């Protein structure tokens, strides 16, 4: 059985490999890796040009996963994602031709540029690791993960992700602009490469990743920690700025991602600080603010931070925090 120390060592190697080409994303990269180790999907939401696509491609390469990129557009159809039946002249029958979703890691680039009908084509795949076309179900490769990108500042020609779609993402991450030194390093790396293409070596392969994911399942979660997660999520439902709070899937996301973060830290148990660190990326995109809060400039992230400050850490695990 793979130990937490082994997960931490392997995780450090993966992040080191990715950071050879991705600069200034240390925290988002670690949380994205933890999300994959926890079996989840990742949404990067930020302005264009910050390296979201490069980060997804680099993670896929370091994890040894077959990678496909889907550039979302308004005219894209569900069959362009899942695949469809096509006529085979040789046999005189219709045969299923798999779409780009049949991969290890799918990058859905600018997912908010395609229509809700096409966005929903990914729901079954993200939740059940299968797609259904004309009544026939087809299993996806294992492991299977989706990393999507979204531009939050552009509204013309875009379609906001519905709550059901957002809820399928374990985390929503914002990268932000790099520091001056980091941006200079990006330029220097490009000059030294002398080409546009980047290369990240594989640290693990798909079977080894599956072993790491299975080992994360063995990380201990104290009952007081699970109760702490529940109290945080319940507090979002009662916040005055919130119209619809986080669902139980949010509570589950805190626990699952908390285990993965603990493993990446070499621990076989979850601490309250793990939950505090991931509360915003796990919960903020699951909240619907009231019109009054929205008009006053409030953000879901601020609500989650306020809730974290109000919910008491369980006394039996306070010392671990």
Secondary structure, 3 states (H helix, E strand, C coil): CCCHHHHHHHHHHHHHHHCCCCCCCHHHHHHHHHHHHCCCCEEEECCCCCCHHHHHHHHHHHCCCCEEEEECCCCCCHHHHHEEEEEECCCCEEEEEECCCCCCEEEEECHHHCCHHHHHCCHHHHHHCEEEECCEEEECCCCCEEEEEECCCCCCCCCCCCHHHHCCCCEEECCCCCCHHHHHHHHHHHHHHCCCCCCCCCCCCHHHHHHHHHHHCCCECCHHHHHHHHHHHHHHHHCCCEEECCCHHHHHHHHHHHHHHHHHCCCCECCHHHHHHHHHHHHHHHCEECHHHHHCCCCHHHHHHHHHHHCCCCHHHHHHC
